[in-house]
Amino acid sequence: MSMGTAEVALQVLSGAGPRLLTSDMCFGNVYSTYPSSFHSKCTKKRTSEHMNFLRCSNMLRSHIGPKQFKGLGCGVFGDTAVNRFQLLSCKCQQAESVSGLTAEDGNGTWFVDSAKKLNLNGVSNSTNILEFEDVQQSEQEKKGLTSNGVVGTARDTMHKASVDSIEDEAWNLLRDSMVYYCGSPIGTIAANDPTSSNVLNYDQVFIRDFIPSGIAFLLKGEYDIVRNFILHTLQLQSWEKTMDCHSPGQGLMPASFKVRTVPLDGDDSATEEVLDPDFGEAAIGRVAPVDSGLWWIILLRAYGKSSGDLSVQERVDVQTGIKMILRLCLADGFDMFPTLLVTDGSCMIDRRMGIHGHPLEIQALFYSALLCAREMLAPEDGSADLIRALNNRLVALSFHIREYYWIDLRKLNEIYRYKTEEYSYDAVNKFNIYPDQISPWLVEWMPNKGGYLIGNLQPAHMDFRFFSLGNLWSVVSSLATTEQSHAILDLVEAKWADLVADMPFKICYPALEGQEWQIITGSDPKNTPWSYHNGGSWPTLLWQFTVACIKMNRPEIAARAVQVAERRISKDKWPEYYDTKRARFIGKQACLFQTWSIAGYLVAKLLLADPSAAKILITEEDSELVNAFSCMISANPRRKRGRKDSKQTYIV
């Protein structure tokens, strides 16, 4: 829900309102790529004939304390939590004209030649390519068109013009959704629906929602907005986070933030801009966003690889931010599993949907973030223990997911024959899964060729639902093996009518219905069967699907899905999600002009036009992990039991 009106920010000065963060242009490029739409107190001052500069003077309004980091730039305090009274204010002087930082358009139609040249995994892609020309020609032959090809050429021209107009519209909408902070772009709002009067929190910048927008700008060569987003959200990481007198662990990234304009302290006639973050304490359900920090690390790596600017990830404050996220995720607990234990609604599925425990989506993002962080962490003595813990977790996590989450027809038959109540270190049914848990729909649905990673695994419980994001990102991050990754795409092709149908891509399959829906969702009126998170179709998943297909040298599958989306997504005004089993209806409560639906389409088009660009998102498994994984499979579990060697002696 909304964080409240701008007037609420007045309470900050008395300590009653939410904590706010004002701008800190010490972070990055002070040149704004686009004109500003903010309303803070600004004065214009011409500095040259061609360009003016945006200047911000930052004043620390309260004492921070002795633990703040020195020389890290304005507003970054390392491990020190900043309370609501510690406000950085900004007085802005805005430029009248600024030079743009755009690259070549690069929005050409994807052709088969791009795919044939692609070789990400050492496997050439010379066959099974869906050529648009061949498809169009066969359609013409079926329709009995004239042999001279005049009609076909006209159709091709009209189709290309239509696709180009959709892309142009998408870029215009994406730019219209941009949010500015003290004159510089800092993110994109969740939705810019002019037909909706109840915006809730869709007018905020969400961490997870901005990821496809950020990737689109990176692929376009527009880096400033991504850099600003990375550094300002990092600044929010150290902000005080409290709900009912309880504070979560340091390192938690906000779910979203909003740029607010508030009266300047001591001058009611002037205003200033502040950042107001939400860590879940104002969200529906009050759930902390576990995935925000993981996505932030993934975007940080993508920024460095795309722009070539490694200075951002090498900054001391950024290195500190990475370590804080890792320490939060790698903290010891009671769990026997290497997977992250989370509550329901802590990721893209942010409502009650029975994913509490160890949902696949979080594990795939966790694994990906660990690999990205290991790549970016600066080698130093203080990081040795953290890197050692990171490597150990990578090995254990990959083994656990590949071994216990994977299911295909052979594995399903094995579970069907499980014995239960095994008390043994060598038990086959380690999690005491009851064969009766296998649903009738799964027996009929599982294809002969293909498989997938199940949605969740806990003692005596396997969630057999197919969750798209978790499976797709397992392919992208190499959490799934090469064979498993191909099998996942095989399943998508075999079950195209269920997972893609009239609009890609089903968020999960199948939907919860009847009494199961009532018990698991609490009769959630928004998550009714085949709607929203309960089997709805989300166009934004198109970009993750495209990256997965490109990684496995099978981009023709993604190209086919993009063609399906292009038939109606623009005509339907870029909905947030679609309803019904075949995605025939626009979602009953879906926002129109949803930014990540727009950005997801653009990223898919850009990557299909240049498949090699997907390397900024793909992580390959290294040989050390492969060797460690092999050792774990061949190891005897009894060998690991017993007391650890200790040099310390104890007197009893």
C-alpha positions as CSV (number, residue, x, y, z in Angstrom):
1,M,0.0,0.0,0.0
2,S,1.1,3.6,-0.4
3,M,3.6,5.1,2.1
4,G,1.3,8.1,2.6
5,T,1.2,11.6,1.2
6,A,4.1,14.0,1.0
7,E,2.8,15.9,4.0
8,V,3.7,13.0,6.2
9,A,7.3,13.8,5.6
10,L,6.9,16.9,7.7
11,Q,6.7,14.7,10.8
12,V,10.4,13.7,10.2
13,L,11.6,16.9,11.8
14,S,9.8,16.0,15.0
15,G,10.8,12.3,14.8
16,A,7.3,11.0,14.3
17,G,7.4,10.3,10.6
18,P,9.1,7.7,8.5
19,R,12.8,8.0,7.9
20,L,13.8,9.8,4.8
21,L,17.0,10.1,2.8
22,T,17.8,13.1,0.7
23,S,20.0,13.2,-2.4
24,D,23.7,12.6,-2.5
25,M,25.1,13.6,-5.8
26,C,28.6,12.7,-4.6
27,F,27.7,9.2,-5.8
28,G,28.0,9.7,-9.5
29,N,27.8,11.6,-12.7
30,V,26.1,14.9,-12.1
31,Y,25.1,15.2,-15.6
32,S,21.5,14.3,-16.2
33,T,20.6,12.5,-19.3
34,Y,17.0,13.6,-19.4
35,P,15.2,16.7,-18.3
36,S,14.2,16.7,-14.6
37,S,10.6,16.7,-13.4
38,F,11.3,17.3,-9.7
39,H,9.9,20.2,-7.7
40,S,12.7,20.9,-5.2
41,K,14.1,24.3,-4.8
42,C,16.4,24.9,-7.7
43,T,18.1,27.9,-9.2
44,K,19.4,28.0,-12.8
45,K,22.9,29.2,-13.4
46,R,24.5,29.1,-16.8
47,T,28.1,27.9,-16.7
48,S,28.9,27.6,-20.4
49,E,27.3,28.0,-23.8
50,H,26.4,24.4,-24.2
51,M,25.9,22.9,-20.7
52,N,25.1,23.7,-17.1
53,F,26.0,21.6,-14.2
54,L,23.8,20.3,-11.5
55,R,25.3,21.1,-8.1
56,C,24.2,19.7,-4.8
57,S,25.6,20.8,-1.5
58,N,25.2,18.1,1.1
59,M,24.9,19.0,4.7
60,L,24.9,16.4,7.5
61,R,22.1,17.5,9.7
62,S,22.9,15.4,12.8
63,H,25.8,13.6,14.4
64,I,26.4,10.2,12.8
65,G,28.7,8.7,15.4
66,P,32.3,7.4,15.5
67,K,31.6,4.3,13.4
68,Q,31.0,6.0,10.1
69,F,33.4,5.2,7.4
70,K,35.8,8.0,6.4
71,G,36.3,9.1,2.8
72,L,33.6,7.0,1.3
73,G,31.6,9.9,-0.2
74,C,28.6,11.6,1.1
75,G,25.8,9.7,2.9
76,V,27.4,6.2,3.1
77,F,28.0,5.0,6.6
78,G,29.1,1.3,6.2
79,D,27.7,-0.8,8.9
80,T,26.3,2.1,10.9
81,A,22.5,2.3,10.9
82,V,21.2,5.8,10.3
83,N,18.1,6.7,12.3
84,R,15.2,8.8,11.2
85,F,16.6,12.0,12.6
86,Q,19.8,11.7,10.5
87,L,18.8,13.5,7.3
88,L,21.0,14.5,4.4
89,S,19.6,17.6,2.7
90,C,20.2,18.7,-0.8
91,K,20.0,22.1,-2.5
92,C,20.0,21.7,-6.2
93,Q,20.9,23.9,-9.1
94,Q,19.6,22.4,-12.2
95,A,21.1,22.5,-15.7
96,E,19.1,24.1,-18.5
97,S,20.4,21.7,-21.1
98,V,22.4,18.5,-20.8
99,S,24.0,16.2,-23.4
100,G,22.5,12.8,-23.9
101,L,24.3,9.5,-23.2
102,T,22.5,7.2,-25.6
103,A,24.0,4.6,-27.9
104,E,23.0,3.4,-31.3
105,D,19.4,2.3,-31.5
106,G,20.1,-1.4,-31.9
107,N,16.5,-2.4,-32.0
108,G,16.7,-4.4,-35.2
109,T,14.8,-7.6,-35.9
110,W,16.5,-10.8,-34.7
111,F,17.7,-13.0,-37.5
112,V,18.9,-16.5,-37.5
113,D,22.5,-15.5,-38.4
114,S,22.8,-14.1,-34.9
115,A,21.9,-17.4,-33.3
116,K,24.2,-19.4,-35.6
117,K,27.2,-17.3,-34.5
118,L,26.3,-17.7,-30.9
119,N,28.4,-20.2,-28.9
120,L,28.2,-19.6,-25.2
121,N,28.7,-23.1,-24.0
122,G,31.0,-24.5,-26.7
123,V,28.1,-25.9,-28.6
124,S,27.3,-24.6,-32.0
125,N,23.8,-23.8,-32.9
126,S,23.6,-24.8,-36.5
127,T,20.3,-26.7,-36.5
128,N,16.8,-26.4,-35.2
129,I,16.7,-22.7,-35.9
130,L,13.4,-21.1,-36.5
131,E,13.9,-18.8,-39.4
132,F,11.3,-16.1,-39.7
133,E,11.6,-16.1,-43.5
134,D,10.9,-19.8,-43.7
135,V,8.0,-19.6,-41.4
136,Q,6.5,-16.7,-43.3
137,Q,7.1,-18.5,-46.6
138,S,5.4,-21.7,-45.4
139,E,2.4,-19.6,-44.2
140,Q,2.2,-18.1,-47.6
141,E,2.2,-21.5,-49.3
142,K,-0.5,-22.7,-47.0
143,K,-2.7,-19.8,-47.8
144,G,-2.2,-20.2,-51.5
145,L,-0.4,-16.9,-52.1
146,T,1.0,-16.0,-55.5
147,S,4.3,-17.4,-56.5
148,N,5.8,-14.0,-57.3
149,G,6.1,-13.2,-53.6
150,V,4.6,-9.7,-54.0
151,V,2.0,-10.3,-51.4
152,G,4.4,-12.0,-49.1
153,T,6.9,-9.1,-49.3
154,A,4.1,-6.7,-48.5
155,R,3.1,-8.8,-45.5
156,D,6.7,-8.9,-44.3
157,T,7.0,-5.2,-44.6
158,M,3.8,-4.6,-42.7
159,H,4.8,-7.0,-40.0
160,K,8.3,-5.4,-39.6
161,A,6.7,-1.9,-39.4
162,S,4.2,-3.2,-36.8
163,V,7.0,-4.7,-34.7
164,D,9.1,-1.5,-35.0
165,S,6.2,0.6,-33.9
166,I,5.7,-1.7,-30.8
167,E,9.4,-1.3,-29.9
168,D,9.2,2.5,-30.3
169,E,6.1,2.7,-28.2
170,A,7.8,0.5,-25.5
171,W,10.8,2.8,-25.4
172,N,8.7,5.9,-25.1
173,L,6.7,4.3,-22.3
174,L,9.9,3.2,-20.5
175,R,11.3,6.7,-20.6
176,D,8.1,8.2,-19.4
177,S,8.3,5.9,-16.3
178,M,11.7,7.3,-15.3
179,V,12.0,8.8,-11.8
180,Y,14.4,11.7,-11.2
181,Y,16.1,12.6,-8.0
182,C,17.7,16.0,-7.7
183,G,17.9,16.2,-11.5
184,S,19.3,12.8,-12.3
185,P,17.5,9.6,-13.3
186,I,17.4,7.1,-10.4
187,G,14.9,4.4,-11.5
188,T,11.5,3.6,-13.0
189,I,8.1,3.5,-11.3
190,A,6.3,0.2,-11.2
191,A,3.4,1.3,-13.4
192,N,2.3,4.5,-15.1
193,D,-1.4,3.7,-15.6
194,P,-3.4,6.9,-16.4
195,T,-6.7,5.0,-16.1
196,S,-6.2,4.0,-12.5
197,S,-7.0,6.3,-9.6
198,N,-5.8,3.9,-6.9
199,V,-2.1,3.6,-7.4
200,L,-1.3,1.9,-4.1
201,N,2.5,1.7,-4.2
202,Y,2.8,1.3,-7.9
203,D,4.2,4.9,-8.1
204,Q,7.3,3.7,-6.3
205,V,10.6,2.4,-7.6
206,F,10.8,-1.4,-6.7
207,I,14.2,-3.1,-6.6
208,R,13.0,-6.3,-8.4
209,D,10.8,-4.3,-10.9
210,F,13.7,-2.1,-12.0
211,I,16.0,-5.0,-12.9
212,P,14.6,-5.5,-16.5
213,S,14.5,-1.7,-16.9
214,G,18.1,-1.5,-15.8
215,I,19.1,-4.3,-18.1
216,A,17.3,-2.5,-21.0
217,F,19.2,0.7,-20.4
218,L,22.5,-1.2,-20.1
219,L,21.9,-2.9,-23.4
220,K,21.1,0.5,-24.9
221,G,24.3,2.0,-23.6
222,E,22.6,4.3,-21.1
223,Y,24.5,3.6,-17.9
224,D,23.9,6.6,-15.7
225,I,20.5,5.6,-14.5
226,V,21.7,2.2,-13.5
227,R,24.7,3.6,-11.7
228,N,22.6,6.1,-9.8
229,F,20.1,3.3,-8.9
230,I,22.9,1.0,-7.6
231,L,24.5,3.7,-5.4
232,H,21.4,5.3,-4.0
233,T,19.8,2.0,-3.0
234,L,23.1,1.1,-1.4
235,Q,22.8,4.2,0.7
236,L,19.3,3.1,1.8
237,Q,20.8,-0.2,3.0
238,S,22.2,1.4,6.1
239,W,18.9,3.1,7.0
240,E,17.1,2.3,10.1
241,K,14.5,-0.5,9.6
242,T,12.1,-1.1,12.5
243,M,8.7,-2.7,12.8
244,D,7.0,-3.0,16.2
245,C,10.3,-2.3,18.0
246,H,12.1,-5.0,16.0
247,S,14.9,-4.5,13.5
248,P,16.0,-7.0,10.9
249,G,19.6,-7.8,10.2
250,Q,21.8,-5.3,8.6
251,G,22.3,-5.7,4.9
252,L,18.6,-5.9,4.1
253,M,17.8,-3.9,0.9
254,P,14.5,-2.1,0.6
255,A,11.6,-3.5,-1.4
256,S,11.0,-0.1,-2.9
257,F,11.5,3.6,-2.4
258,K,9.8,6.8,-3.4
259,V,11.1,10.3,-4.2
260,R,9.2,12.8,-2.1
261,T,9.3,16.6,-2.1
262,V,9.2,18.1,1.4
263,P,9.5,21.6,2.8
264,L,13.1,22.6,3.5
265,D,14.0,22.7,7.2
266,G,13.8,26.3,8.5
267,D,12.4,27.6,5.2
268,D,8.7,26.9,4.5
269,S,8.9,28.6,1.1
270,A,11.5,26.2,-0.2
271,T,11.4,22.4,-0.8
272,E,13.9,19.6,-1.1
273,E,13.7,16.0,-2.4
274,V,14.1,13.0,-0.2
275,L,14.2,9.3,-0.7
276,D,11.6,7.3,1.4
277,P,12.4,3.6,1.5
278,D,10.0,0.7,2.4
279,F,11.7,-2.4,3.8
280,G,8.4,-4.2,4.0
281,E,7.0,-2.5,7.1
282,A,4.4,-0.7,5.0
283,A,3.9,-3.4,2.4
284,I,0.8,-5.6,2.2
285,G,1.5,-8.5,4.6
286,R,4.6,-6.7,6.1
287,V,7.0,-9.1,4.4
288,A,10.7,-8.3,4.1
289,P,12.0,-8.6,0.5
290,V,14.6,-11.3,0.6
291,D,15.2,-11.1,-3.2
292,S,16.0,-7.3,-3.3
293,G,19.6,-7.7,-2.2
294,L,20.2,-10.7,-4.4
295,W,18.9,-8.8,-7.5
296,W,21.0,-5.8,-6.5
297,I,24.2,-7.9,-6.6
298,I,23.2,-9.4,-10.0
299,L,22.5,-5.9,-11.5
300,L,25.8,-4.6,-10.1
301,R,27.8,-7.3,-11.9
302,A,25.8,-6.7,-15.1
303,Y,26.6,-3.0,-14.9
304,G,30.3,-3.6,-14.7
305,K,30.3,-6.1,-17.5
306,S,28.2,-4.0,-19.8
307,S,29.7,-0.5,-19.2
308,G,33.3,-1.7,-18.5
309,D,33.2,0.6,-15.5
310,L,34.5,-1.5,-12.6
311,S,35.2,1.5,-10.4
312,V,31.7,1.2,-8.9
313,Q,32.0,-2.4,-7.7
314,E,35.5,-1.6,-6.4
315,R,34.4,1.3,-4.2
316,V,34.8,0.6,-0.5
317,D,31.2,1.4,0.3
318,V,30.0,-1.0,-2.5
319,Q,32.3,-3.7,-1.3
320,T,30.9,-3.2,2.2
321,G,27.4,-3.4,0.9
322,I,28.1,-6.7,-0.9
323,K,29.6,-8.2,2.3
324,M,26.6,-7.0,4.4
325,I,24.2,-8.9,2.1
326,L,26.4,-12.0,2.1
327,R,26.7,-12.0,5.9
328,L,22.9,-11.7,6.2
329,C,22.4,-14.7,3.8
330,L,25.2,-16.9,5.1
331,A,24.4,-16.4,8.8
332,D,24.3,-19.6,10.8
333,G,20.9,-20.9,11.9
334,F,19.0,-24.0,12.9
335,D,18.4,-25.3,9.4
336,M,20.1,-28.5,8.2
337,F,19.8,-27.5,4.6
338,P,22.1,-25.1,2.6
339,T,19.0,-23.5,1.1
340,L,17.7,-20.2,2.4
341,L,14.8,-20.4,4.8
342,V,12.2,-17.7,4.1
343,T,8.6,-16.8,4.8
344,D,5.8,-16.7,2.3
345,G,5.7,-13.7,0.0
346,S,9.3,-12.8,0.2
347,C,10.0,-12.6,-3.5
348,M,8.2,-11.9,-6.8
349,I,5.3,-13.9,-5.4
350,D,4.7,-11.5,-2.6
351,R,1.4,-12.8,-1.3
352,R,0.5,-16.0,0.6
353,M,0.9,-18.8,-1.9
354,G,2.4,-21.6,0.1
355,I,6.0,-21.0,-0.8
356,H,7.3,-20.5,2.7
357,G,10.3,-22.7,3.5
358,H,12.9,-23.1,0.7
359,P,11.3,-21.8,-2.5
360,L,13.2,-22.4,-5.7
361,E,13.1,-18.8,-6.8
362,I,15.0,-17.6,-3.8
363,Q,17.6,-20.5,-4.1
364,A,18.3,-19.7,-7.8
365,L,18.8,-16.0,-7.1
366,F,20.9,-16.8,-4.0
367,Y,23.1,-19.1,-6.0
368,S,23.4,-16.5,-8.8
369,A,24.2,-13.7,-6.3
370,L,26.9,-15.8,-4.6
371,L,28.6,-16.4,-7.9
372,C,28.4,-12.7,-8.9
373,A,29.6,-11.6,-5.5
374,R,32.6,-14.0,-5.6
375,E,33.5,-12.5,-8.9
376,M,33.4,-8.9,-7.6
377,L,34.8,-9.2,-4.1
378,A,38.2,-7.6,-3.7
379,P,40.8,-10.0,-2.4
380,E,41.8,-8.9,1.1
381,D,42.6,-10.5,4.4
382,G,39.3,-9.4,5.9
383,S,37.3,-11.2,3.2
384,A,39.1,-14.6,3.4
385,D,36.6,-16.2,5.9
386,L,33.6,-14.8,4.0
387,I,34.9,-16.1,0.6
388,R,35.5,-19.5,2.2
389,A,32.0,-19.7,3.6
390,L,30.7,-18.5,0.2
391,N,32.5,-21.3,-1.7
392,N,31.3,-24.0,0.8
393,R,27.7,-22.8,0.4
394,L,27.9,-22.8,-3.4
395,V,29.0,-26.4,-3.4
396,A,26.4,-27.6,-0.9
397,L,23.6,-25.6,-2.5
398,S,24.2,-26.8,-6.0
399,F,24.4,-30.4,-4.8
400,H,21.2,-30.0,-2.8
401,I,19.1,-28.5,-5.6
402,R,20.3,-30.7,-8.4
403,E,20.0,-33.9,-6.4
404,Y,16.7,-33.3,-4.4
405,Y,14.7,-30.7,-6.4
406,W,15.0,-32.3,-9.8
407,I,12.1,-34.3,-11.1
408,D,11.4,-36.0,-14.4
409,L,9.5,-39.2,-15.4
410,R,12.2,-41.5,-14.0
411,K,12.5,-39.6,-10.7
412,L,8.7,-39.4,-10.4
413,N,8.5,-43.2,-10.7
414,E,11.3,-43.5,-8.1
415,I,9.3,-41.3,-5.6
416,Y,6.2,-43.4,-6.4
417,R,8.1,-46.5,-5.1
418,Y,9.6,-44.8,-2.0
419,K,9.6,-46.5,1.3
420,T,8.9,-44.3,4.3
421,E,10.0,-44.1,7.9
422,E,13.6,-44.9,7.0
423,Y,15.9,-44.3,10.0
424,S,19.3,-44.5,8.4
425,Y,22.3,-42.4,7.3
426,D,22.0,-44.2,3.9
427,A,18.2,-43.7,3.5
428,V,17.0,-43.3,0.0
429,N,13.9,-41.3,1.0
430,K,15.9,-38.8,3.0
431,F,13.0,-36.3,3.5
432,N,10.4,-39.0,4.3
433,I,8.3,-38.0,1.3
434,Y,5.0,-40.0,1.1
435,P,4.3,-41.3,-2.4
436,D,0.6,-40.3,-2.0
437,Q,1.8,-36.7,-2.3
438,I,2.2,-37.2,-6.1
439,S,-0.9,-35.4,-7.5
440,P,-2.9,-37.0,-10.4
441,W,-2.3,-33.9,-12.5
442,L,1.5,-34.5,-12.4
443,V,1.3,-38.1,-13.6
444,E,-0.5,-37.0,-16.7
445,W,1.4,-33.7,-17.2
446,M,5.0,-34.9,-17.0
447,P,6.3,-35.4,-20.6
448,N,8.4,-38.4,-21.6
449,K,11.2,-35.9,-22.5
450,G,12.0,-33.1,-20.2
451,G,11.9,-32.3,-16.5
452,Y,12.1,-29.4,-14.0
453,L,13.1,-28.3,-10.5
454,I,10.2,-28.5,-8.0
455,G,9.0,-25.4,-6.2
456,N,9.9,-26.3,-2.7
457,L,11.4,-29.1,-0.5
458,Q,10.9,-29.6,3.2
459,P,10.6,-32.6,5.5
460,A,7.7,-34.7,4.3
461,H,6.8,-32.1,1.7
462,M,7.6,-31.6,-2.0
463,D,5.8,-28.8,-3.8
464,F,5.5,-30.3,-7.3
465,R,4.3,-27.0,-8.9
466,F,6.4,-25.7,-11.8
467,F,7.6,-22.2,-10.9
468,S,8.9,-20.4,-13.9
469,L,11.3,-17.8,-12.6
470,G,13.1,-20.3,-10.3
471,N,13.6,-22.8,-13.2
472,L,14.6,-20.2,-15.7
473,W,17.1,-18.5,-13.4
474,S,18.5,-21.9,-12.5
475,V,19.4,-22.3,-16.1
476,V,20.9,-18.8,-16.4
477,S,23.0,-19.2,-13.2
478,S,24.1,-22.8,-13.9
479,L,22.4,-24.0,-10.7
480,A,20.9,-26.6,-13.0
481,T,23.3,-28.9,-14.8
482,T,23.6,-28.7,-18.6
483,E,21.4,-31.8,-19.1
484,Q,18.8,-30.4,-16.6
485,S,18.8,-27.0,-18.3
486,H,18.0,-28.6,-21.7
487,A,15.4,-30.8,-20.1
488,I,13.7,-27.7,-18.6
489,L,13.5,-26.1,-22.1
490,D,12.3,-29.4,-23.5
491,L,9.5,-29.4,-21.0
492,V,8.5,-25.8,-22.0
493,E,8.3,-26.8,-25.6
494,A,6.3,-29.9,-24.7
495,K,3.9,-28.0,-22.5
496,W,3.8,-24.8,-24.6
497,A,0.0,-24.7,-24.5
498,D,0.1,-24.6,-20.7
499,L,3.1,-22.4,-20.0
500,V,2.9,-19.9,-22.9
501,A,-0.4,-20.3,-24.7
502,D,-1.8,-16.8,-25.7
503,M,0.7,-14.8,-23.6
504,P,4.1,-15.8,-22.1
505,F,4.8,-16.7,-19.3
506,K,2.9,-18.7,-16.6
507,I,4.3,-17.7,-13.2
508,C,3.5,-21.2,-11.9
509,Y,1.6,-24.3,-13.0
510,P,-0.9,-25.5,-12.1
511,A,-3.1,-23.1,-10.2
512,L,-4.4,-23.9,-6.7
513,E,-8.1,-24.6,-6.8
514,G,-11.0,-25.5,-4.5
515,Q,-10.3,-26.4,-0.9
516,E,-6.5,-26.3,-1.6
517,W,-6.8,-22.7,-2.7
518,Q,-8.9,-21.8,0.4
519,I,-6.4,-23.4,2.8
520,I,-3.1,-22.4,1.2
521,T,-4.0,-18.8,0.1
522,G,-6.5,-18.1,2.8
523,S,-9.2,-17.6,0.1
524,D,-7.2,-14.7,-1.3
525,P,-9.5,-12.8,-3.7
526,K,-6.6,-11.6,-5.8
527,N,-5.0,-15.0,-6.2
528,T,-8.0,-16.8,-7.4
529,P,-7.3,-19.8,-9.7
530,W,-5.4,-18.9,-12.9
531,S,-5.0,-15.2,-11.8
532,Y,-2.2,-13.1,-10.5
533,H,0.4,-15.3,-8.7
534,N,-1.9,-18.3,-8.8
535,G,-1.3,-19.5,-12.3
536,G,-1.5,-16.0,-14.0
537,S,0.7,-15.2,-17.0
538,W,3.3,-12.4,-16.6
539,P,4.8,-10.8,-19.7
540,T,7.9,-9.6,-17.7
541,L,9.1,-13.3,-17.5
542,L,9.8,-13.1,-21.2
543,W,13.3,-11.6,-20.6
544,Q,14.4,-14.3,-18.1
545,F,13.1,-16.9,-20.6
546,T,15.1,-15.3,-23.4
547,V,18.3,-15.3,-21.4
548,A,17.8,-19.0,-20.5
549,C,17.2,-19.9,-24.1
550,I,20.2,-18.0,-25.3
551,K,22.5,-19.6,-22.7
552,M,21.5,-23.0,-24.0
553,N,21.9,-22.0,-27.6
554,R,18.2,-22.3,-28.3
555,P,17.1,-18.7,-29.0
556,E,14.5,-19.9,-31.5
557,I,12.3,-20.9,-28.6
558,A,12.4,-17.4,-27.1
559,A,11.8,-15.8,-30.5
560,R,8.7,-17.8,-30.8
561,A,7.5,-16.6,-27.5
562,V,8.2,-13.0,-28.4
563,Q,6.1,-13.4,-31.5
564,V,3.2,-14.6,-29.4
565,A,3.5,-11.6,-27.1
566,E,3.7,-9.1,-30.0
567,R,0.3,-10.1,-31.2
568,R,-1.5,-8.4,-28.4
569,I,0.6,-6.9,-25.6
570,S,0.7,-3.4,-27.1
571,K,-3.0,-3.5,-28.0
572,D,-3.8,-4.6,-24.5
573,K,-1.8,-1.6,-23.1
574,W,1.0,-3.6,-21.5
575,P,-0.8,-5.3,-18.6
576,E,0.9,-6.4,-15.5
577,Y,-0.5,-10.0,-15.9
578,Y,-3.1,-12.1,-17.7
579,D,-5.8,-14.3,-16.3
580,T,-7.4,-17.7,-17.3
581,K,-5.6,-21.0,-18.1
582,R,-4.6,-19.8,-21.6
583,A,-4.0,-16.2,-20.7
584,R,-6.9,-15.0,-22.8
585,F,-8.0,-12.2,-20.4
586,I,-6.2,-9.1,-19.1
587,G,-5.8,-9.6,-15.3
588,K,-8.9,-8.5,-13.4
589,Q,-6.8,-6.3,-11.1
590,A,-3.8,-5.8,-13.4
591,C,-2.3,-2.4,-13.8
592,L,-1.9,-1.2,-17.4
593,F,1.4,0.2,-18.7
594,Q,3.3,-1.9,-16.2
595,T,6.9,-1.0,-16.5
596,W,8.5,-4.4,-16.1
597,S,6.1,-5.8,-18.8
598,I,7.4,-3.1,-21.1
599,A,11.1,-3.5,-20.1
600,G,10.9,-7.3,-20.2
601,Y,9.8,-7.2,-23.8
602,L,12.5,-4.7,-24.8
603,V,15.2,-6.8,-23.1
604,A,14.0,-9.9,-25.0
605,K,14.1,-8.0,-28.3
606,L,17.6,-6.6,-27.6
607,L,19.1,-9.9,-26.6
608,L,17.6,-11.7,-29.6
609,A,19.1,-9.0,-31.8
610,D,22.5,-9.5,-30.1
611,P,22.6,-12.8,-28.2
612,S,26.2,-12.3,-27.1
613,A,25.0,-9.4,-24.9
614,A,23.4,-12.0,-22.6
615,K,26.8,-12.7,-21.1
616,I,26.3,-9.8,-18.6
617,L,23.6,-11.9,-16.9
618,I,24.9,-15.5,-17.4
619,T,27.1,-17.2,-14.9
620,E,29.1,-20.3,-15.9
621,E,30.0,-23.1,-13.4
622,D,33.7,-23.3,-12.8
623,S,35.7,-26.5,-12.7
624,E,36.4,-26.2,-8.9
625,L,32.6,-26.4,-8.2
626,V,32.2,-29.3,-10.6
627,N,35.0,-31.3,-8.9
628,A,33.7,-30.5,-5.4
629,F,30.2,-31.6,-6.6
630,S,31.6,-34.9,-7.9
631,C,33.4,-35.5,-4.6
632,M,30.1,-35.0,-2.7
633,I,28.3,-37.5,-4.7
634,S,30.9,-40.2,-4.2
635,A,31.4,-39.4,-0.5
636,N,30.1,-41.7,2.2
637,P,27.9,-39.7,4.5
638,R,29.2,-41.7,7.5
639,R,32.6,-40.4,6.8
640,K,31.5,-36.9,7.7
641,R,30.2,-37.8,11.1
642,G,32.1,-37.5,14.3
643,R,33.6,-34.7,16.3
644,K,35.5,-32.0,14.4
645,D,39.2,-31.9,15.1
646,S,40.0,-29.2,17.6
647,K,43.2,-27.9,19.0
648,Q,41.5,-26.5,22.0
649,T,41.3,-28.8,25.1
650,Y,38.4,-28.7,27.5
651,I,38.5,-29.5,31.2
652,V,35.3,-31.3,32.3
